[in-house]
Amino acid sequence: MQFYPRNTVETYQMMVSDVFAQRLAVDDWTRRMLFPDKSHAKCFPERELGRAKFDIEWVDKELNYEQQVLLLLLR
């Protein structure tokens, strides 16, 4: 008697990872698309990020973070 695994999200994730592993092993195009080299892009000089602001007064505390940031940018 053989029991087959249930079709769960994990089962599909394992199947997809196997397919990608096979493609990456034999297909140069897939490897370049997923993991490009630095030579494939224009690199800008690295710089430090600004300090975080923690004393921001939000317009509406019920809004999620993205909406709050958008409201601050529109001011």
Distance bins in CASP14 RR format, pairs under 12 A and 6 or more apart:
PFRMAT RR
TARGET T0000
AUTHOR 0000-0000-0000
RMODE 2
METHOD distances of the structure
MODEL  1
4 11 0 0 0 0 1 0 0 0 0 0 0
5 11 1 0 1 0 0 0 0 0 0 0 0
5 12 0 0 0 0 0 1 0 0 0 0 0
5 14 0 0 0 0 1 0 0 0 0 0 0
5 15 0 0 0 0 0 1 0 0 0 0 0
6 12 0 0 0 0 0 1 0 0 0 0 0
7 13 0 0 0 0 0 1 0 0 0 0 0
7 14 0 0 0 0 0 1 0 0 0 0 0
7 15 0 0 0 0 0 1 0 0 0 0 0
8 14 0 0 0 0 1 0 0 0 0 0 0
8 15 0 0 0 0 0 1 0 0 0 0 0
9 15 0 0 0 0 0 1 0 0 0 0 0
9 16 0 0 0 0 0 1 0 0 0 0 0
10 16 0 0 0 0 0 1 0 0 0 0 0
10 17 0 0 0 0 0 1 0 0 0 0 0
11 17 0 0 0 0 0 1 0 0 0 0 0
11 18 0 0 0 0 0 1 0 0 0 0 0
12 18 0 0 0 0 0 1 0 0 0 0 0
12 19 0 0 0 0 0 1 0 0 0 0 0
13 19 0 0 0 0 0 1 0 0 0 0 0
13 20 0 0 0 0 0 1 0 0 0 0 0
14 20 0 0 0 0 0 1 0 0 0 0 0
14 21 0 0 0 0 0 1 0 0 0 0 0
15 21 0 0 0 0 0 1 0 0 0 0 0
15 22 0 0 0 0 0 1 0 0 0 0 0
16 22 0 0 0 0 0 1 0 0 0 0 0
16 23 0 0 0 0 0 1 0 0 0 0 0
17 23 0 0 0 0 0 1 0 0 0 0 0
17 24 0 0 0 0 0 1 0 0 0 0 0
18 24 0 0 0 0 0 1 0 0 0 0 0
18 25 0 0 0 0 0 1 0 0 0 0 0
19 25 0 0 0 0 0 1 0 0 0 0 0
19 26 0 0 0 0 0 1 0 0 0 0 0
19 27 0 0 0 0 0 1 0 0 0 0 0
19 30 0 0 0 0 0 1 0 0 0 0 0
20 26 0 0 0 0 0 1 0 0 0 0 0
20 27 0 0 0 0 0 1 0 0 0 0 0
20 30 1 0 0 1 0 0 0 0 0 0 0
20 31 0 0 0 0 0 1 0 0 0 0 0
20 33 0 0 0 0 0 1 0 0 0 0 0
20 34 1 0 0 1 0 0 0 0 0 0 0
20 35 0 0 0 0 0 1 0 0 0 0 0
21 27 0 0 0 0 0 1 0 0 0 0 0
21 30 0 0 0 0 0 1 0 0 0 0 0
21 31 0 0 0 0 0 1 0 0 0 0 0
21 34 0 0 0 0 0 1 0 0 0 0 0
22 30 0 0 0 0 1 0 0 0 0 0 0
22 31 0 0 0 0 0 1 0 0 0 0 0
23 29 0 0 0 0 1 0 0 0 0 0 0
23 30 1 0 1 0 0 0 0 0 0 0 0
23 31 0 0 0 0 1 0 0 0 0 0 0
23 32 0 0 0 0 0 1 0 0 0 0 0
23 33 0 0 0 0 0 1 0 0 0 0 0
23 34 0 0 0 0 1 0 0 0 0 0 0
24 30 1 0 1 0 0 0 0 0 0 0 0
24 31 1 0 1 0 0 0 0 0 0 0 0
24 32 0 0 0 0 0 1 0 0 0 0 0
24 33 0 0 0 0 0 1 0 0 0 0 0
24 34 1 0 0 1 0 0 0 0 0 0 0
24 35 0 0 0 0 1 0 0 0 0 0 0
25 31 0 0 0 0 1 0 0 0 0 0 0
27 33 0 0 0 0 1 0 0 0 0 0 0
27 34 0 0 0 0 0 1 0 0 0 0 0
28 34 0 0 0 0 0 1 0 0 0 0 0
28 35 0 0 0 0 0 1 0 0 0 0 0
28 37 0 0 0 0 0 1 0 0 0 0 0
29 35 0 0 0 0 0 1 0 0 0 0 0
29 36 0 0 0 0 0 1 0 0 0 0 0
30 36 0 0 0 0 0 1 0 0 0 0 0
31 37 0 0 0 0 0 1 0 0 0 0 0
31 40 0 0 0 0 0 1 0 0 0 0 0
32 39 0 0 0 0 0 1 0 0 0 0 0
32 40 1 0 0 1 0 0 0 0 0 0 0
32 41 0 0 0 0 0 1 0 0 0 0 0
33 40 0 0 0 0 1 0 0 0 0 0 0
34 40 0 0 0 0 0 1 0 0 0 0 0
36 43 0 0 0 0 0 1 0 0 0 0 0
37 43 0 0 0 0 0 1 0 0 0 0 0
38 44 0 0 0 0 0 1 0 0 0 0 0
53 68 0 0 0 0 0 1 0 0 0 0 0
53 69 0 0 0 0 0 1 0 0 0 0 0
53 72 0 0 0 0 1 0 0 0 0 0 0
56 65 0 0 0 0 0 1 0 0 0 0 0
56 68 0 0 0 0 1 0 0 0 0 0 0
56 69 0 0 0 0 1 0 0 0 0 0 0
56 71 0 0 0 0 0 1 0 0 0 0 0
56 72 1 0 0 1 0 0 0 0 0 0 0
56 73 0 0 0 0 0 1 0 0 0 0 0
56 75 0 0 0 0 0 1 0 0 0 0 0
57 68 0 0 0 0 0 1 0 0 0 0 0
57 71 0 0 0 0 0 1 0 0 0 0 0
57 72 0 0 0 0 1 0 0 0 0 0 0
57 75 0 0 0 0 0 1 0 0 0 0 0
58 64 0 0 0 0 0 1 0 0 0 0 0
58 65 0 0 0 0 1 0 0 0 0 0 0
58 67 0 0 0 0 1 0 0 0 0 0 0
58 68 1 0 1 0 0 0 0 0 0 0 0
58 69 0 0 0 0 1 0 0 0 0 0 0
58 70 0 0 0 0 0 1 0 0 0 0 0
58 71 1 0 0 1 0 0 0 0 0 0 0
58 72 0 0 0 0 1 0 0 0 0 0 0
58 75 0 0 0 0 0 1 0 0 0 0 0
59 67 0 0 0 0 1 0 0 0 0 0 0
59 68 1 0 0 1 0 0 0 0 0 0 0
59 69 0 0 0 0 0 1 0 0 0 0 0
59 70 0 0 0 0 0 1 0 0 0 0 0
59 71 1 0 1 0 0 0 0 0 0 0 0
59 72 0 0 0 0 1 0 0 0 0 0 0
59 74 0 0 0 0 0 1 0 0 0 0 0
59 75 0 0 0 0 1 0 0 0 0 0 0
60 67 0 0 0 0 1 0 0 0 0 0 0
60 68 1 0 0 1 0 0 0 0 0 0 0
60 70 0 0 0 0 0 1 0 0 0 0 0
60 71 1 0 0 1 0 0 0 0 0 0 0
60 72 0 0 0 0 0 1 0 0 0 0 0
61 67 0 0 0 0 0 1 0 0 0 0 0
61 68 0 0 0 0 1 0 0 0 0 0 0
61 71 0 0 0 0 0 1 0 0 0 0 0
62 68 0 0 0 0 1 0 0 0 0 0 0
63 69 0 0 0 0 1 0 0 0 0 0 0
63 70 0 0 0 0 1 0 0 0 0 0 0
63 71 1 0 0 1 0 0 0 0 0 0 0
63 72 0 0 0 0 0 1 0 0 0 0 0
64 70 0 0 0 0 0 1 0 0 0 0 0
64 71 0 0 0 0 0 1 0 0 0 0 0
65 71 0 0 0 0 0 1 0 0 0 0 0
65 72 0 0 0 0 0 1 0 0 0 0 0
66 72 0 0 0 0 0 1 0 0 0 0 0
66 73 0 0 0 0 0 1 0 0 0 0 0
67 73 0 0 0 0 0 1 0 0 0 0 0
67 74 0 0 0 0 0 1 0 0 0 0 0
68 74 0 0 0 0 0 1 0 0 0 0 0
68 75 0 0 0 0 0 1 0 0 0 0 0
69 75 0 0 0 0 0 1 0 0 0 0 0
END
